[in-house]
Amino acid sequence: MLVVDTPDEDTNRMVNIWNTYQCLVTFNMSRSVSSFETGISRGMGFRDSCQDLLGSVQLAPARARRRIIDLAATQFGSGGAYHQYQPLTKTGNDAIGSGFNDDPLWLVLGVAAYLKETGDTTILDEPIPFSDGGTATLYGHLERSVGYTLDRIGPHGLPLIGRADWNDCLNLNCFSETPGESFQTTENLDGGVAESVFIAGLFTLAAKELAAIAALAGRPDDADSYWADAEKMAAATAEHGWDGEWFLRAYDHFGNPVGSSRNAEGKIFIEPQGMCVMGGIGTEEVDSPASTLATRALASVRERLATAHGVMLLQPPFTTYHVELGEISSYPPGYKENASVFCHTNPWVMIAAAMVGDGDAAFDYYKRINPSAREPISETHRCEPYVYAQMIAGRDAPTHGEAKNSWLTGTAAWNFVAITQWILGIRPELGGLRVTPVLPASWPGYTATRRFRGATYSITARRGADPGAPGAPGVRVDYLVVDGRRVEGTLVPIAAPGSRVCVEAVIA
């Protein structure tokens, strides 16, 4: 439970009521049924449901535990998983199958979120079957998830994309040339060399999460091994996934870069700019503290992808069909995966901006797609002012700023994580509650009440007497005052259930 009082009414309205509510709706429904897609024929998405956990685990931890076990049971012994499953029968959807190579890694992030929120390590020892036979503990399933990526590495040392990664419409091994033939189920170049820089960023993040889980489970050798895997992938990404001013999106079947300045269309994509920074790739100094791959990538996002209505998925849009790219190039420019403001990915840039200390940018991006903040332009937005939409038409569309496909979107969970855990900075971790706000310069602070592992934390964030240069990169919490005592660092230890803890975060 989290209740906040910030200087921004739109933030309060979404965090305290509507964003929370939408997180539960997406947890219950995933993408199964809406006014845009009738019926439950395709079931619930593996990737989708793992991400929905991030926004709902604090609201329904017991149900989240059950969901994790159900999801893990759709994995194969290889570590791969059915892309979709039926929530009633708990069986995978054979019509879609597997081979979306990012899927298994999302399970690691979902389990990590559950462990951080609840501290329930018993779930790691839960025996769970594989869909094609055999059984392992949940920890064993997580090992297979990471191993699945490591068993599928391409010529640049980056993960193979398979049918697609998070963007189901980037089909680099699916050369669909027959009218009406599905892109996503036509992997007619099985075992190809197409690689995903996005999965590389996701793997780096997931491997670090699994390293922390291994340490918590008393497996220090495993922890060291997974941390080494993360560092190796980060190095490969910095060497082969960097285009000069931003991260590449992928390499196609022919070894050509996708999302590169060398491309005429689709020069830059949002996904790797957010996810690679979230994985900690490129955060080391290059020439100065302000010149890292991360800060340069985020500068490119602002210059090339940001609009008044949010950050676009890619630019320039595809204007002709590219058989080597698949479904992504079949949409009209500015819509859906072809250069819309795909709201699901915007929070990754918010989080990345907060991670490098840029509170102004993080909050700016948050407000651009905040449904409550968009109500004054309702004649343009044309969608409910209290729930996130899947997409907002991009600047190449004739209806730029118009939102579509509301309610059942992973945007809800990720925006809740971005605003509460990274901008407000109230973040559950394995060892306690992290309180480390990265606020916009105009905010003097905020107050919040957070229930965490049975205790209640009353949190006040305020700027100190000497705030330095408000809003400048690197501005962080100077110290905490916990129950009247000044403490160094930003981690509040776990308190006894039923207790109340007063926390003051001083930003200086």
C-alpha positions as CSV (number, residue, x, y, z in Angstrom):
1,M,0.0,0.0,0.0
2,L,1.3,3.5,-0.9
3,V,-0.3,6.9,-0.4
4,V,1.5,10.0,-1.6
5,D,1.1,13.7,-1.2
6,T,3.2,15.5,-3.8
7,P,3.1,19.1,-5.2
8,D,1.5,17.7,-8.4
9,E,-2.2,16.9,-8.4
10,D,-2.0,14.6,-11.4
11,T,0.7,12.5,-9.8
12,N,-1.4,12.1,-6.6
13,R,-4.5,11.2,-8.5
14,M,-2.8,8.5,-10.5
15,V,-0.6,7.0,-7.8
16,N,-3.2,6.9,-5.1
17,I,-6.2,5.8,-7.2
18,W,-6.2,5.2,-10.9
19,N,-2.8,3.8,-11.7
20,T,-3.1,1.4,-8.7
21,Y,-6.5,0.3,-9.9
22,Q,-5.3,-0.2,-13.5
23,C,-2.4,-2.3,-12.3
24,L,-4.9,-4.8,-10.7
25,V,-7.0,-4.8,-13.8
26,T,-4.1,-5.7,-16.0
27,F,-3.0,-8.3,-13.5
28,N,-6.4,-9.9,-13.6
29,M,-6.9,-9.7,-17.4
30,S,-3.5,-9.4,-18.9
31,R,-4.3,-8.6,-22.6
32,S,-7.0,-11.3,-22.8
33,V,-10.2,-9.3,-23.4
34,S,-11.1,-5.7,-24.1
35,S,-13.2,-3.6,-26.5
36,F,-10.3,-3.9,-28.9
37,E,-9.9,-7.7,-28.8
38,T,-12.9,-9.9,-28.0
39,G,-12.7,-13.2,-26.3
40,I,-9.9,-15.0,-24.5
41,S,-8.7,-17.1,-27.4
42,R,-5.0,-16.3,-27.1
43,G,-5.0,-16.4,-23.3
44,M,-2.6,-14.4,-21.1
45,G,0.9,-13.5,-22.2
46,F,3.9,-14.9,-20.4
47,R,5.9,-11.7,-20.9
48,D,2.9,-9.5,-20.2
49,S,2.0,-11.3,-17.0
50,C,5.5,-11.2,-15.6
51,Q,5.6,-7.4,-16.1
52,D,2.2,-6.9,-14.6
53,L,3.5,-8.5,-11.4
54,L,5.8,-5.4,-11.0
55,G,2.8,-3.1,-10.5
56,S,0.6,-5.5,-8.4
57,V,2.8,-7.5,-6.1
58,Q,2.5,-5.0,-3.3
59,L,-1.3,-5.1,-3.8
60,A,-2.0,-8.8,-3.9
61,P,1.2,-10.7,-2.8
62,A,-0.5,-14.1,-2.3
63,R,-2.1,-14.0,-5.8
64,A,1.3,-12.8,-7.2
65,R,2.9,-15.9,-5.7
66,R,0.3,-18.2,-7.4
67,R,0.8,-16.4,-10.7
68,I,4.6,-16.9,-10.6
69,I,4.1,-20.6,-10.1
70,D,1.6,-20.8,-12.9
71,L,3.9,-18.9,-15.3
72,A,7.0,-21.0,-14.4
73,A,4.9,-24.2,-15.2
74,T,4.6,-23.0,-18.8
75,Q,8.4,-23.2,-19.2
76,F,10.2,-25.9,-21.2
77,G,13.2,-27.8,-19.9
78,S,15.3,-25.6,-22.2
79,G,14.2,-22.5,-20.2
80,G,12.0,-21.2,-23.0
81,A,8.3,-20.8,-22.5
82,Y,5.0,-20.7,-24.2
83,H,4.4,-17.2,-25.3
84,Q,0.8,-17.3,-24.1
85,Y,-1.1,-19.6,-21.7
86,Q,-4.7,-20.2,-20.8
87,P,-5.4,-19.0,-17.2
88,L,-8.1,-21.6,-16.5
89,T,-6.4,-24.7,-17.8
90,K,-2.8,-23.4,-17.0
91,T,-1.7,-24.8,-20.4
92,G,0.4,-23.1,-23.1
93,N,-1.1,-21.9,-26.3
94,D,0.2,-24.2,-29.0
95,A,-1.2,-21.9,-31.8
96,I,1.5,-19.4,-30.9
97,G,4.1,-21.7,-29.3
98,S,7.4,-20.3,-28.1
99,G,10.6,-18.9,-29.5
100,F,10.2,-15.3,-28.4
101,N,13.6,-15.1,-26.8
102,D,13.1,-12.4,-24.3
103,D,10.2,-14.2,-22.5
104,P,12.2,-16.3,-20.0
105,L,14.1,-13.3,-18.6
106,W,10.9,-11.5,-17.6
107,L,10.3,-14.3,-15.1
108,V,13.5,-13.4,-13.3
109,L,12.3,-9.8,-12.9
110,G,8.8,-10.9,-11.7
111,V,10.3,-13.2,-9.1
112,A,12.8,-10.5,-8.0
113,A,9.9,-8.0,-7.5
114,Y,8.0,-10.6,-5.4
115,L,11.0,-11.3,-3.2
116,K,11.8,-7.7,-2.7
117,E,8.3,-6.9,-1.6
118,T,7.5,-9.9,0.6
119,G,10.9,-11.5,1.6
120,D,9.2,-14.8,1.0
121,T,12.2,-16.9,0.0
122,T,10.3,-20.2,0.4
123,I,9.0,-19.7,-3.1
124,L,12.4,-20.4,-4.4
125,D,12.2,-24.0,-3.2
126,E,8.7,-24.6,-4.6
127,P,8.8,-27.6,-7.0
128,I,7.3,-26.7,-10.3
129,P,7.0,-28.9,-13.4
130,F,8.2,-28.0,-16.9
131,S,5.5,-28.1,-19.6
132,D,7.5,-30.8,-21.6
133,G,8.3,-33.0,-18.6
134,G,10.5,-32.9,-15.5
135,T,10.4,-30.7,-12.4
136,A,12.7,-28.2,-10.8
137,T,12.5,-25.7,-8.0
138,L,11.5,-22.2,-8.9
139,Y,15.2,-21.3,-8.4
140,G,16.0,-24.0,-11.0
141,H,13.5,-22.4,-13.4
142,L,15.2,-19.1,-13.0
143,E,18.6,-20.8,-13.8
144,R,17.0,-22.2,-16.9
145,S,15.7,-18.7,-17.9
146,V,19.2,-17.2,-17.9
147,G,20.7,-20.3,-19.4
148,Y,18.2,-20.1,-22.3
149,T,19.8,-16.8,-23.3
150,L,23.4,-18.0,-22.8
151,D,22.6,-21.0,-25.0
152,R,21.5,-18.6,-27.8
153,I,24.3,-16.1,-28.5
154,G,25.0,-14.7,-31.9
155,P,28.1,-13.7,-33.8
156,H,28.5,-10.4,-31.9
157,G,28.2,-12.0,-28.5
158,L,24.6,-10.7,-28.3
159,P,21.4,-12.7,-27.7
160,L,19.6,-14.3,-30.6
161,I,16.2,-12.7,-31.1
162,G,14.3,-15.8,-32.2
163,R,10.8,-14.9,-33.5
164,A,10.9,-11.5,-31.8
165,D,11.7,-9.9,-28.5
166,W,9.6,-7.4,-26.5
167,N,8.5,-5.9,-29.8
168,D,6.4,-8.8,-31.3
169,C,6.4,-7.0,-34.6
170,L,10.2,-7.0,-35.1
171,N,10.4,-10.3,-36.9
172,L,14.0,-10.7,-38.1
173,N,13.8,-14.5,-38.7
174,C,10.3,-14.6,-40.1
175,F,10.3,-13.9,-43.8
176,S,6.6,-13.9,-44.4
177,E,5.9,-13.4,-48.1
178,T,2.5,-14.9,-48.5
179,P,-0.6,-12.6,-48.1
180,G,-2.4,-13.4,-44.8
181,E,0.5,-15.4,-43.4
182,S,1.4,-14.7,-39.8
183,F,4.6,-12.9,-39.2
184,Q,5.0,-14.0,-35.6
185,T,4.5,-17.7,-36.2
186,T,6.5,-18.0,-39.4
187,E,10.0,-18.6,-38.2
188,N,11.2,-20.0,-41.5
189,L,14.9,-19.2,-40.7
190,D,15.2,-21.2,-37.5
191,G,18.6,-20.8,-36.0
192,G,19.4,-17.6,-37.8
193,V,22.0,-15.1,-36.6
194,A,19.6,-12.1,-35.9
195,E,20.6,-10.6,-32.6
196,S,18.8,-8.3,-30.2
197,V,20.5,-5.5,-28.3
198,F,17.3,-5.0,-26.3
199,I,17.6,-8.6,-25.0
200,A,21.2,-7.9,-24.2
201,G,20.1,-5.0,-21.9
202,L,17.3,-7.1,-20.4
203,F,19.7,-10.0,-19.8
204,T,22.2,-7.8,-18.1
205,L,19.5,-6.5,-15.7
206,A,18.0,-10.0,-15.2
207,A,21.4,-11.7,-14.5
208,K,22.2,-9.0,-11.9
209,E,18.8,-9.7,-10.3
210,L,19.5,-13.4,-10.3
211,A,22.9,-12.8,-8.8
212,A,21.2,-11.0,-5.8
213,I,18.7,-13.8,-5.5
214,A,21.4,-16.4,-5.5
215,A,23.3,-14.5,-2.7
216,L,20.0,-14.3,-0.7
217,A,19.6,-18.1,-1.2
218,G,23.1,-18.8,0.2
219,R,24.6,-19.6,-3.2
220,P,27.6,-17.3,-3.4
221,D,29.3,-19.1,-6.3
222,D,26.1,-18.8,-8.4
223,A,25.9,-15.1,-7.5
224,D,29.5,-14.6,-8.7
225,S,28.8,-16.5,-11.9
226,Y,25.7,-14.6,-12.8
227,W,27.3,-11.3,-12.1
228,A,30.2,-12.3,-14.4
229,D,27.6,-13.2,-17.1
230,A,26.1,-9.7,-16.7
231,E,29.4,-8.0,-17.0
232,K,30.3,-10.0,-20.1
233,M,27.1,-9.1,-21.8
234,A,27.4,-5.5,-20.9
235,A,30.9,-5.4,-22.4
236,A,29.6,-7.0,-25.6
237,T,26.8,-4.5,-25.8
238,A,29.1,-1.5,-25.3
239,E,31.4,-2.9,-28.0
240,H,28.9,-4.2,-30.6
241,G,25.6,-2.6,-29.6
242,W,26.7,1.1,-29.7
243,D,26.1,3.1,-32.8
244,G,28.0,6.3,-31.9
245,E,25.3,8.3,-30.1
246,W,22.8,5.7,-29.1
247,F,22.3,1.9,-28.7
248,L,21.5,-0.2,-31.8
249,R,18.2,-2.1,-31.8
250,A,19.4,-5.3,-33.3
251,Y,21.3,-7.1,-36.1
252,D,19.2,-8.7,-38.8
253,H,19.5,-12.1,-40.4
254,F,22.1,-10.7,-42.9
255,G,24.2,-9.1,-40.1
256,N,23.1,-5.6,-40.9
257,P,22.4,-3.2,-38.0
258,V,18.8,-2.2,-37.2
259,G,18.3,1.1,-35.4
260,S,21.5,2.6,-36.8
261,S,22.5,6.0,-38.2
262,R,23.3,4.0,-41.3
263,N,19.6,3.1,-41.8
264,A,17.4,5.3,-44.0
265,E,14.4,4.5,-41.8
266,G,14.2,3.3,-38.2
267,K,17.5,4.9,-37.3
268,I,16.9,5.0,-33.5
269,F,14.6,2.9,-31.3
270,I,13.5,3.7,-27.8
271,E,13.7,0.2,-26.3
272,P,17.5,-0.3,-26.0
273,Q,18.1,3.2,-24.8
274,G,15.9,2.6,-21.8
275,M,16.7,-1.1,-21.1
276,C,20.4,-0.9,-21.6
277,V,20.7,2.0,-19.1
278,M,18.4,0.1,-16.7
279,G,20.8,-2.8,-16.9
280,G,23.7,-0.4,-16.0
281,I,25.3,-0.6,-19.4
282,G,27.3,2.4,-20.4
283,T,27.0,4.2,-17.1
284,E,30.7,4.5,-16.7
285,E,32.5,7.8,-17.4
286,V,33.8,8.2,-20.9
287,D,35.3,11.7,-21.0
288,S,33.6,13.3,-18.0
289,P,30.8,12.4,-15.5
290,A,28.3,14.0,-17.9
291,S,29.6,12.0,-20.9
292,T,28.7,8.3,-20.6
293,L,27.1,6.1,-23.2
294,A,24.0,6.3,-21.0
295,T,23.7,10.1,-20.9
296,R,24.5,10.3,-24.7
297,A,21.8,7.7,-25.4
298,L,19.3,9.6,-23.4
299,A,20.3,12.9,-25.0
300,S,19.6,11.2,-28.4
301,V,16.2,10.2,-27.1
302,R,15.3,13.7,-26.2
303,E,16.6,15.1,-29.5
304,R,15.2,12.5,-31.9
305,L,12.2,10.7,-30.2
306,A,10.6,13.0,-27.7
307,T,7.3,14.8,-28.6
308,A,4.9,16.8,-26.5
309,H,2.7,13.7,-26.4
310,G,5.5,11.3,-25.2
311,V,8.5,9.5,-26.6
312,M,8.1,7.7,-29.9
313,L,9.1,4.1,-30.4
314,L,11.4,4.8,-33.4
315,Q,12.3,7.4,-36.0
316,P,12.1,7.9,-38.9
317,P,9.1,5.7,-39.5
318,F,9.0,2.9,-42.0
319,T,7.2,4.0,-45.2
320,T,7.7,0.8,-47.2
321,Y,7.4,-2.9,-46.3
322,H,10.7,-4.5,-45.3
323,V,10.5,-8.2,-45.5
324,E,13.7,-8.6,-43.4
325,L,12.1,-6.7,-40.5
326,G,8.6,-8.2,-40.6
327,E,5.3,-6.8,-39.2
328,I,6.8,-3.6,-37.8
329,S,7.0,-2.1,-41.3
330,S,3.4,-3.0,-42.2
331,Y,1.7,-0.4,-40.0
332,P,1.0,3.2,-41.2
333,P,3.7,5.7,-40.0
334,G,3.0,7.0,-36.5
335,Y,0.8,4.1,-35.4
336,K,1.4,1.1,-33.2
337,E,4.9,-0.3,-33.5
338,N,5.8,2.0,-36.4
339,A,6.8,5.2,-34.6
340,S,3.8,5.7,-32.3
341,V,4.3,6.8,-28.7
342,F,4.1,3.3,-27.4
343,C,3.4,4.1,-23.8
344,H,4.7,0.8,-22.4
345,T,8.3,1.8,-23.2
346,N,8.2,5.4,-22.0
347,P,8.7,4.5,-18.3
348,W,12.0,2.7,-19.2
349,V,13.3,6.1,-20.3
350,M,11.9,7.7,-17.1
351,I,13.7,5.1,-15.0
352,A,16.9,5.5,-17.0
353,A,16.8,9.3,-16.5
354,A,16.2,8.9,-12.8
355,M,19.1,6.4,-12.6
356,V,21.5,9.0,-14.0
357,G,20.1,11.7,-11.6
358,D,18.1,13.7,-14.1
359,G,14.9,14.3,-12.1
360,D,13.6,17.0,-14.4
361,A,13.7,14.7,-17.5
362,A,12.3,11.7,-15.6
363,F,9.3,13.7,-14.4
364,D,8.9,15.6,-17.7
365,Y,8.5,12.3,-19.5
366,Y,6.1,11.0,-16.8
367,K,3.8,14.0,-17.2
368,R,3.7,13.8,-21.0
369,I,1.7,10.6,-21.0
370,N,0.0,10.9,-17.6
371,P,-3.7,10.5,-18.4
372,S,-4.8,13.0,-15.8
373,A,-2.4,15.6,-17.0
374,R,-3.7,15.1,-20.6
375,E,-7.3,15.9,-19.7
376,P,-6.9,19.6,-20.7
377,I,-6.2,18.3,-24.2
378,S,-9.0,15.8,-24.2
379,E,-10.2,16.8,-27.7
380,T,-6.8,15.6,-28.9
381,H,-6.2,12.7,-26.5
382,R,-9.7,11.3,-27.0
383,C,-9.3,8.6,-24.3
384,E,-10.2,8.1,-20.7
385,P,-8.4,10.6,-18.5
386,Y,-7.7,8.1,-15.7
387,V,-6.1,5.1,-17.4
388,Y,-3.1,4.6,-19.6
389,A,-3.4,3.7,-23.2
390,Q,-1.2,1.3,-25.1
391,M,-0.3,3.9,-27.7
392,I,-0.6,7.6,-28.6
393,A,-0.3,8.4,-32.3
394,G,3.2,9.7,-33.2
395,R,4.1,12.9,-34.9
396,D,4.1,11.1,-38.4
397,A,0.4,10.3,-37.9
398,P,-2.4,12.6,-39.0
399,T,-3.9,12.2,-35.5
400,H,-0.8,13.0,-33.5
401,G,-1.6,12.9,-29.8
402,E,-4.7,10.7,-30.0
403,A,-4.6,7.7,-27.7
404,K,-5.8,4.2,-28.5
405,N,-6.2,0.8,-26.8
406,S,-6.7,1.8,-23.1
407,W,-6.9,-0.3,-19.9
408,L,-5.2,-3.5,-20.8
409,T,-1.6,-2.4,-21.3
410,G,1.7,-3.0,-19.6
411,T,2.1,0.7,-19.4
412,A,0.2,0.7,-16.1
413,A,2.7,-1.4,-14.2
414,W,5.8,0.3,-15.6
415,N,4.5,3.8,-15.0
416,F,3.7,2.8,-11.4
417,V,7.2,1.5,-11.0
418,A,8.8,4.6,-12.6
419,I,7.0,7.2,-10.5
420,T,6.9,5.4,-7.2
421,Q,10.2,3.5,-7.1
422,W,12.5,5.8,-9.2
423,I,11.2,9.4,-9.2
424,L,9.7,9.3,-5.7
425,G,12.4,6.8,-5.0
426,I,10.5,4.5,-2.6
427,R,11.9,1.2,-3.7
428,P,11.6,-2.3,-2.0
429,E,14.8,-4.2,-2.0
430,L,15.9,-7.6,-0.7
431,G,17.5,-6.0,2.3
432,G,15.0,-3.3,3.2
433,L,13.2,-0.2,1.9
434,R,15.3,2.1,-0.3
435,V,14.3,5.8,0.0
436,T,16.2,7.7,-2.7
437,P,14.1,10.3,-4.5
438,V,15.2,11.9,-7.8
439,L,12.8,14.8,-7.9
440,P,12.2,17.7,-10.4
441,A,13.9,20.9,-9.4
442,S,10.5,22.6,-8.8
443,W,9.5,20.3,-6.1
444,P,10.5,21.1,-2.5
445,G,9.6,17.5,-1.5
446,Y,6.7,15.3,-0.7
447,T,5.2,13.0,2.0
448,A,4.1,9.4,1.7
449,T,2.9,6.4,3.7
450,R,4.2,3.0,2.6
451,R,3.2,-0.4,4.0
452,F,6.2,-2.8,3.6
453,R,6.5,-6.3,5.1
454,G,3.9,-5.6,7.8
455,A,5.4,-2.3,9.0
456,T,4.2,1.3,8.2
457,Y,6.8,3.8,6.9
458,S,5.9,7.5,7.1
459,I,8.2,9.2,4.6
460,T,9.1,12.8,4.1
461,A,11.4,14.0,1.4
462,R,12.7,17.6,1.5
463,R,15.5,19.6,0.0
464,G,18.2,20.6,2.5
465,A,19.5,24.0,3.3
466,D,22.1,23.8,0.6
467,P,20.5,22.0,-2.4
468,G,23.4,22.8,-4.7
469,A,22.2,22.9,-8.3
470,P,18.6,21.6,-8.2
471,G,17.7,19.4,-11.1
472,A,21.3,18.9,-12.2
473,P,22.4,15.4,-12.9
474,G,23.9,13.8,-9.9
475,V,21.6,15.4,-7.3
476,R,20.9,12.7,-4.8
477,V,19.7,12.1,-1.2
478,D,22.4,13.3,1.1
479,Y,21.3,11.3,4.2
480,L,18.2,9.8,5.9
481,V,16.8,10.5,9.4
482,V,15.2,7.3,10.6
483,D,13.1,7.6,13.8
484,G,15.1,10.8,14.7
485,R,18.5,9.4,14.1
486,R,20.7,10.5,11.1
487,V,21.9,7.5,9.1
488,E,24.2,7.3,6.1
489,G,23.1,5.7,2.9
490,T,19.5,5.4,1.6
491,L,18.5,1.9,2.8
492,V,16.0,1.6,5.7
493,P,16.4,-1.8,7.4
494,I,13.4,-4.1,7.6
495,A,11.3,-3.2,10.6
496,A,9.2,-5.5,12.8
497,P,5.7,-6.2,11.6
498,G,3.2,-3.8,13.2
499,S,5.8,-1.1,13.9
500,R,5.8,2.4,12.5
501,V,8.9,4.0,11.1
502,C,9.5,7.7,10.4
503,V,11.8,8.4,7.6
504,E,13.1,11.8,6.4
505,A,15.1,12.0,3.2
506,V,17.2,15.1,2.9
507,I,18.2,16.0,-0.6
508,A,21.4,18.1,-0.8
